[in-house]
Structures are given as C-alpha cells and as structure tokens.
Amino acid sequence: MPRPTLLKSLAFALGLAASPTLAAQCGNDASGWERWKQQFAQEAAAAGIGQRGLQALAGANYATRTIAADRNQRGVRYSLNDFIRIRLGSLDSFAAQATRRLDQNRAFFDALERRYGVPAGILLAIHGMETGFGRNMGSENVVSSILTVAYDCRRSDFFTPHALAALQMVDRGMLSPGQAGAAHGELGHTQFLPGNAMRYGADGNGDGRVDFYNMADAMASTANFLRQKGWQPGQPFQEGTQNFRVLNEWNAATVYQQAIALSAARIQ
C-alpha cells in the first residue's frame, strides 16, 4: 500500500528517505504486530534509521491502551463554558496559575517573544492546557504508542511519518526508548507528535540539544511551531484574527482555540 504525499513531504522535511515500495502491511489487531515490525524495520532502515532506532522498534510492544483510546475518541463536543469548566476550572484561576509561572521566569518568556513573536500568555495557556504546566505528560510508552497507531490500519498513513520520526529521535538521543508520553505518542511539556518535534524543535536553554521534557526547550519549540505556521508578531490573537486561525494548526477544536485565546488575554 503506497504512502500518500504526507509521508513524502514530512520525510523530506525530516531528512528521511521515504520508500513507499517498502510499506509494511497494517493490521487491525495484535495478530500481525510482530510481522509488521519486521517489515517496518526494512522501511525504517531504508529511510535512514540507525541501529538505536531499530532496536527501539524491535523492543516495542503493541499498545492496547493506545488502541482503546484511539477507537473511542469522540472529539470535543462541549460548549465553551463547559470546556473551560472541565479543562481549566475557570479562566481566572487558570490564568492566575500561569501568571505565577510567568512571574518566575519573565526574562525567558520576554526573550522568546523577541525571537519568535509569540507572547507568553499563548505559550503558557498551551502549556497549562496540554499537561497542567508539566504535571501530567502522559504514562504511555512513546515509541510503542506511535508505532501501534502507525501499524493500525485506521490511520497508518498519518502516523507512519511520526513513527519514523520517533525512531530518528531515538537515534539522535532526543528520546529514550522507555520515555513516557500521551496515548498517541505525543511527548513533552506541550505534547508534540514526533514528526513535529523533529521539524520544529528548538533549543530554549542553550545547551545545544532539544529535549521536549525540558520546559525551556518545549516552550521555544512551541513558539517556533506557531511562528512557522504563520503567527504574526505584535498582532491580536482573539477570534477572527489571523493569529487565532494559526491556533487551528495546534488544535482543530474551536473551543480549544477559544480557551487558549481567552486565557492568554488574562495572562498578559
């Protein structure tokens, strides 16, 4: 089964050599998992994945909790007020938490805004909504989770480039094979998918590497992502603006975008 343009374009962006003719056969349950891993190892090797990445692939388990979560997704169907109540408690309490974090590190967030044009309120709103400001970054194995959804036939075309990127991150020492993340392989403080992590990752603390489990790197990477997606520095970000539309690149749920914008306005 040939991969679509997504695989080719993301693989190109990541410096991987996409090989559609080697595509592994997807499956709908665990019965073909080990066979798929052997096939995918050929695909990964042809894409330039090295020994550490291939070892992580060989040691990956079929993630049953990931499959259960993926097949029971219902989308965000709350009203804005209900979404805020359930996810944030209230805008004021959430913004107060974020402001305390901003007060602890204003020079850092000011530097990020000078470099990327994204204000601290937006970054902290995303940080708080994604992981509770880093308190809950997930409990599922990132490599196993992302490989499982790449294997599953429902959305293998979408997740395959991210699976290759996760293995590349292992190769480069950016990700431990045992690292925990969210159910679909999202990782770090702001829950990047691996392909986006590789493409938009930025060193926020100046140590010469990118670690999405380091808050500074995660914030810089999030700012870089938004800027690359079209964020306009110094411009408003409330509903109806260009910057609000950029938030759709982060999360497609309108209530999620609205909550980010409303929270960020209070954090400012």
FIVEXFI-471713 format. One record per residue (C-alpha): x, y negated, z negated; residue in three letters. Coordinates in steps of 0.5 Angstrom, whole numbers, plus 2048, in hexadecimal, padded with zeros to 3 digits. Layout:
// residues N
+-----+-----+-----+------+
!   u !   v !   w ! rest !
+-----+-----+-----+------+
!   X !   Y !   Z !  ALA !
...
+-----+-----+-----+------+
// end
This chain:
// residues 268
+-----+-----+-----+------+
!   u !   v !   w ! rest !
+-----+-----+-----+------+
! 800 ! 800 ! 800 !  MET !
! 803 ! 7FA ! 802 !  PRO !
! 804 ! 7F4 ! 7FD !  ARG !
! 801 ! 7ED ! 7FF !  PRO !
! 804 ! 7E6 ! 800 !  THR !
! 804 ! 7E5 ! 7F9 !  LEU !
! 80A ! 7EB ! 7F8 !  LEU !
! 80E ! 7E8 ! 7FD !  LYS !
! 80D ! 7E1 ! 7FB !  SER !
! 80F ! 7E2 ! 7F4 !  LEU !
! 814 ! 7E7 ! 7F5 !  ALA !
! 817 ! 7E2 ! 7FA !  PHE !
! 817 ! 7DC ! 7F4 !  ALA !
! 81A ! 7E1 ! 7EF !  LEU !
! 820 ! 7E3 ! 7F4 !  GLY !
! 81D ! 7EA ! 7F4 !  LEU !
! 81D ! 7EE ! 7FB !  ALA !
! 816 ! 7F0 ! 7FC !  ALA !
! 815 ! 7F7 ! 7FF !  SER !
! 80E ! 7F8 ! 801 !  PRO !
! 80F ! 7FF ! 804 !  THR !
! 811 ! 802 ! 7FE !  LEU !
! 80B ! 800 ! 7FA !  ALA !
! 809 ! 805 ! 7F4 !  ALA !
! 802 ! 809 ! 7F4 !  GLN !
! 7FE ! 805 ! 7EF !  CYS !
! 7F9 ! 809 ! 7EA !  GLY !
! 7F3 ! 808 ! 7E6 !  ASN !
! 7F5 ! 80D ! 7E0 !  ASP !
! 7FB ! 80F ! 7DD !  ALA !
! 7FC ! 815 ! 7E1 !  SER !
! 800 ! 812 ! 7E6 !  GLY !
! 804 ! 80E ! 7E2 !  TRP !
! 80B ! 812 ! 7E2 !  GLU !
! 80B ! 813 ! 7E9 !  ARG !
! 809 ! 80C ! 7EB !  TRP !
! 80F ! 80A ! 7E6 !  LYS !
! 814 ! 80E ! 7EA !  GLN !
! 811 ! 80B ! 7F1 !  GLN !
! 811 ! 804 ! 7EE !  PHE !
! 818 ! 805 ! 7EC !  ALA !
! 81A ! 805 ! 7F3 !  GLN !
! 816 ! 7FF ! 7F5 !  GLU !
! 81A ! 7FB ! 7EF !  ALA !
! 821 ! 7FE ! 7F1 !  ALA !
! 81F ! 7FB ! 7F8 !  ALA !
! 81D ! 7F5 ! 7F5 !  ALA !
! 824 ! 7F4 ! 7F2 !  GLY !
! 822 ! 7F6 ! 7EA !  ILE !
! 828 ! 7F9 ! 7E7 !  GLY !
! 82A ! 7FE ! 7E2 !  GLN !
! 827 ! 7FB ! 7DC !  ARG !
! 820 ! 7F9 ! 7DF !  GLY !
! 820 ! 800 ! 7E2 !  LEU !
! 821 ! 803 ! 7DB !  GLN !
! 81B ! 7FF ! 7D8 !  ALA !
! 817 ! 801 ! 7DE !  LEU !
! 819 ! 809 ! 7DC !  ALA !
! 817 ! 808 ! 7D5 !  GLY !
! 810 ! 804 ! 7D6 !  ALA !
! 80A ! 807 ! 7D3 !  ASN !
! 803 ! 807 ! 7D6 !  TYR !
! 800 ! 801 ! 7D2 !  ALA !
! 7F9 ! 804 ! 7D0 !  THR !
! 7F7 ! 7FD ! 7CC !  ARG !
! 7F9 ! 7F9 ! 7D2 !  THR !
! 7F4 ! 7FD ! 7D7 !  ILE !
! 7EF ! 7FD ! 7D2 !  ALA !
! 7F0 ! 7F5 ! 7D1 !  ALA !
! 7F0 ! 7F4 ! 7D9 !  ASP !
! 7EA ! 7F8 ! 7DA !  ARG !
! 7E6 ! 7F5 ! 7D5 !  ASN !
! 7E7 ! 7EE ! 7D7 !  GLN !
! 7E1 ! 7E9 ! 7D7 !  ARG !
! 7E4 ! 7E3 ! 7D9 !  GLY !
! 7E3 ! 7DC ! 7D5 !  VAL !
! 7DB ! 7DB ! 7D4 !  ARG !
! 7DB ! 7D7 ! 7CE !  TYR !
! 7D8 ! 7CF ! 7CE !  SER !
! 7DE ! 7CA ! 7CD !  LEU !
! 7DC ! 7C9 ! 7C6 !  ASN !
! 7DB ! 7D1 ! 7C4 !  ASP !
! 7E2 ! 7D2 ! 7C8 !  PHE !
! 7E5 ! 7CC ! 7C3 !  ILE !
! 7E2 ! 7CF ! 7BD !  ARG !
! 7E4 ! 7D6 ! 7BE !  ILE !
! 7EB ! 7D5 ! 7C1 !  ARG !
! 7ED ! 7CE ! 7BD !  LEU !
! 7E9 ! 7CE ! 7B7 !  GLY !
! 7E8 ! 7C6 ! 7B9 !  SER !
! 7EB ! 7C1 ! 7BD !  LEU !
! 7ED ! 7BD ! 7B7 !  ASP !
! 7F0 ! 7C3 ! 7B3 !  SER !
! 7F4 ! 7C6 ! 7B9 !  PHE !
! 7F7 ! 7BF ! 7BB !  ALA !
! 7F9 ! 7BE ! 7B4 !  ALA !
! 7FD ! 7C4 ! 7B4 !  GLN !
! 800 ! 7C3 ! 7BB !  ALA !
! 802 ! 7BB ! 7B9 !  THR !
! 805 ! 7BE ! 7B3 !  ARG !
! 80A ! 7C2 ! 7B7 !  ARG !
! 80B ! 7BC ! 7BC !  LEU !
! 80D ! 7B8 ! 7B6 !  ASP !
! 812 ! 7BD ! 7B4 !  GLN !
! 815 ! 7BD ! 7BB !  ASN !
! 813 ! 7B7 ! 7BE !  ARG !
! 81A ! 7B5 ! 7C2 !  ALA !
! 81A ! 7BC ! 7C5 !  PHE !
! 813 ! 7BB ! 7C8 !  PHE !
! 815 ! 7B4 ! 7CA !  ASP !
! 81B ! 7B7 ! 7CE !  ALA !
! 816 ! 7BC ! 7D1 !  LEU !
! 811 ! 7B6 ! 7D3 !  GLU !
! 817 ! 7B2 ! 7D6 !  ARG !
! 81A ! 7B8 ! 7DA !  ARG !
! 813 ! 7BB ! 7DD !  TYR !
! 80E ! 7B6 ! 7DB !  GLY !
! 809 ! 7BB ! 7D7 !  VAL !
! 807 ! 7B8 ! 7D1 !  PRO !
! 808 ! 7BB ! 7CA !  ALA !
! 801 ! 7BC ! 7C9 !  GLY !
! 7FF ! 7C0 ! 7CF !  ILE !
! 805 ! 7C5 ! 7CD !  LEU !
! 803 ! 7C5 ! 7C6 !  LEU !
! 7FC ! 7C7 ! 7C8 !  ALA !
! 7FE ! 7CC ! 7CC !  ILE !
! 803 ! 7CF ! 7C7 !  HIS !
! 7FD ! 7CF ! 7C2 !  GLY !
! 7F8 ! 7D2 ! 7C6 !  MET !
! 7FC ! 7D7 ! 7C9 !  GLU !
! 800 ! 7DA ! 7C3 !  THR !
! 7FE ! 7D6 ! 7BD !  GLY !
! 804 ! 7D2 ! 7BD !  PHE !
! 808 ! 7D8 ! 7BE !  GLY !
! 805 ! 7DC ! 7B8 !  ARG !
! 802 ! 7E1 ! 7BD !  ASN !
! 806 ! 7E3 ! 7C3 !  MET !
! 803 ! 7EA ! 7C4 !  GLY !
! 804 ! 7F1 ! 7C2 !  SER !
! 804 ! 7F5 ! 7C8 !  GLU !
! 80B ! 7F7 ! 7CC !  ASN !
! 80C ! 7F2 ! 7D1 !  VAL !
! 80F ! 7F7 ! 7D6 !  VAL !
! 80A ! 7FD ! 7D5 !  SER !
! 805 ! 7F8 ! 7D6 !  SER !
! 807 ! 7F4 ! 7DC !  ILE !
! 809 ! 7FB ! 7DF !  LEU !
! 802 ! 7FE ! 7DD !  THR !
! 7FE ! 7F9 ! 7E1 !  VAL !
! 802 ! 7F9 ! 7E7 !  ALA !
! 801 ! 800 ! 7E7 !  TYR !
! 7FA ! 800 ! 7E6 !  ASP !
! 7F6 ! 7FF ! 7ED !  CYS !
! 7F1 ! 7FA ! 7EB !  ARG !
! 7F7 ! 7F4 ! 7EB !  ARG !
! 7FD ! 7F7 ! 7ED !  SER !
! 7FE ! 7F2 ! 7F3 !  ASP !
! 7FE ! 7ED ! 7EE !  PHE !
! 802 ! 7F0 ! 7E8 !  PHE !
! 808 ! 7F3 ! 7EC !  THR !
! 80C ! 7ED ! 7ED !  PRO !
! 80B ! 7EB ! 7E6 !  HIS !
! 80D ! 7F3 ! 7E4 !  ALA !
! 814 ! 7F2 ! 7E9 !  LEU !
! 815 ! 7EB ! 7E5 !  ALA !
! 814 ! 7EE ! 7DE !  ALA !
! 81A ! 7F3 ! 7E0 !  LEU !
! 81E ! 7EE ! 7E3 !  GLN !
! 81D ! 7EA ! 7DD !  MET !
! 820 ! 7F1 ! 7D9 !  VAL !
! 826 ! 7F1 ! 7DE !  ASP !
! 828 ! 7EA ! 7DC !  ARG !
! 827 ! 7EB ! 7D5 !  GLY !
! 821 ! 7E6 ! 7D5 !  MET !
! 81C ! 7EB ! 7D2 !  LEU !
! 81D ! 7F1 ! 7CD !  SER !
! 81A ! 7F8 ! 7D0 !  PRO !
! 817 ! 7F8 ! 7C9 !  GLY !
! 814 ! 7F1 ! 7C9 !  GLN !
! 80D ! 7F0 ! 7C7 !  ALA !
! 808 ! 7EB ! 7CA !  GLY !
! 801 ! 7EB ! 7CC !  ALA !
! 7FD ! 7F0 ! 7D0 !  ALA !
! 7FE ! 7EF ! 7D7 !  HIS !
! 806 ! 7EE ! 7D6 !  GLY !
! 805 ! 7E6 ! 7D4 !  GLU !
! 80B ! 7E4 ! 7D0 !  LEU !
! 80E ! 7DF ! 7CB !  GLY !
! 80B ! 7D9 ! 7C8 !  HIS !
! 807 ! 7D7 ! 7CE !  THR !
! 805 ! 7DE ! 7D1 !  GLN !
! 809 ! 7DD ! 7D8 !  PHE !
! 808 ! 7E3 ! 7DC !  LEU !
! 80F ! 7E6 ! 7DE !  PRO !
! 80F ! 7E3 ! 7E5 !  GLY !
! 80D ! 7DC ! 7E3 !  ASN !
! 812 ! 7DD ! 7DD !  ALA !
! 818 ! 7DE ! 7E3 !  MET !
! 815 ! 7D9 ! 7E7 !  ARG !
! 814 ! 7D3 ! 7E2 !  TYR !
! 818 ! 7D5 ! 7DC !  GLY !
! 81C ! 7CF ! 7DA !  ALA !
! 822 ! 7CF ! 7D4 !  ASP !
! 81F ! 7CA ! 7CF !  GLY !
! 824 ! 7CB ! 7C9 !  ASN !
! 82A ! 7CA ! 7CE !  GLY !
! 82D ! 7D1 ! 7CC !  ASP !
! 82E ! 7D3 ! 7D3 !  GLY !
! 829 ! 7D8 ! 7D3 !  ARG !
! 821 ! 7D8 ! 7D4 !  VAL !
! 81D ! 7DC ! 7CE !  ASP !
! 816 ! 7DC ! 7CE !  PHE !
! 816 ! 7DE ! 7C7 !  TYR !
! 81A ! 7D7 ! 7C5 !  ASN !
! 815 ! 7D2 ! 7C4 !  MET !
! 819 ! 7CC ! 7C8 !  ALA !
! 81A ! 7D1 ! 7CE !  ASP !
! 813 ! 7D2 ! 7CE !  ALA !
! 811 ! 7CB ! 7CE !  MET !
! 816 ! 7C9 ! 7D3 !  ALA !
! 813 ! 7CF ! 7D8 !  SER !
! 80C ! 7CD ! 7D7 !  THR !
! 80E ! 7C5 ! 7D8 !  ALA !
! 812 ! 7C8 ! 7DE !  ASN !
! 80C ! 7CC ! 7E1 !  PHE !
! 807 ! 7C6 ! 7E0 !  LEU !
! 80B ! 7C1 ! 7E4 !  ARG !
! 80D ! 7C6 ! 7E9 !  GLN !
! 805 ! 7C7 ! 7EA !  LYS !
! 804 ! 7C0 ! 7EB !  GLY !
! 804 ! 7BD ! 7E5 !  TRP !
! 804 ! 7B5 ! 7E6 !  GLN !
! 808 ! 7B2 ! 7E0 !  PRO !
! 805 ! 7AC ! 7DD !  GLY !
! 7FE ! 7AD ! 7DF !  GLN !
! 7F8 ! 7AF ! 7DC !  PRO !
! 7F6 ! 7B6 ! 7DB !  PHE !
! 7EF ! 7B6 ! 7D9 !  GLN !
! 7E9 ! 7BA ! 7DD !  GLU !
! 7E9 ! 7B7 ! 7E4 !  GLY !
! 7F0 ! 7B5 ! 7E5 !  THR !
! 7F6 ! 7B8 ! 7E9 !  GLN !
! 7F9 ! 7BB ! 7E2 !  ASN !
! 7F3 ! 7BE ! 7E0 !  PHE !
! 7F3 ! 7C2 ! 7E6 !  ARG !
! 7FA ! 7C4 ! 7E5 !  VAL !
! 7F8 ! 7C8 ! 7DF !  LEU !
! 7F4 ! 7CC ! 7E3 !  ASN !
! 7FB ! 7CF ! 7E5 !  GLU !
! 7FC ! 7D1 ! 7DE !  TRP !
! 7F5 ! 7D4 ! 7DC !  ASN !
! 7EF ! 7D4 ! 7E1 !  ALA !
! 7EA ! 7D4 ! 7DC !  ALA !
! 7E7 ! 7CD ! 7DC !  THR !
! 7E5 ! 7CD ! 7D4 !  VAL !
! 7EC ! 7CF ! 7D3 !  TYR !
! 7EF ! 7C9 ! 7D7 !  GLN !
! 7EA ! 7C4 ! 7D4 !  GLN !
! 7EC ! 7C6 ! 7CD !  ALA !
! 7F3 ! 7C5 ! 7CF !  ILE !
! 7F2 ! 7BE ! 7D1 !  ALA !
! 7ED ! 7BC ! 7CB !  LEU !
! 7F2 ! 7BF ! 7C6 !  SER !
! 7F8 ! 7BB ! 7CA !  ALA !
! 7F5 ! 7B5 ! 7C9 !  ALA !
! 7F4 ! 7B5 ! 7C2 !  ARG !
! 7FC ! 7B8 ! 7C1 !  ILE !
! 7FE ! 7B2 ! 7C5 !  GLN !
+-----+-----+-----+------+
// end
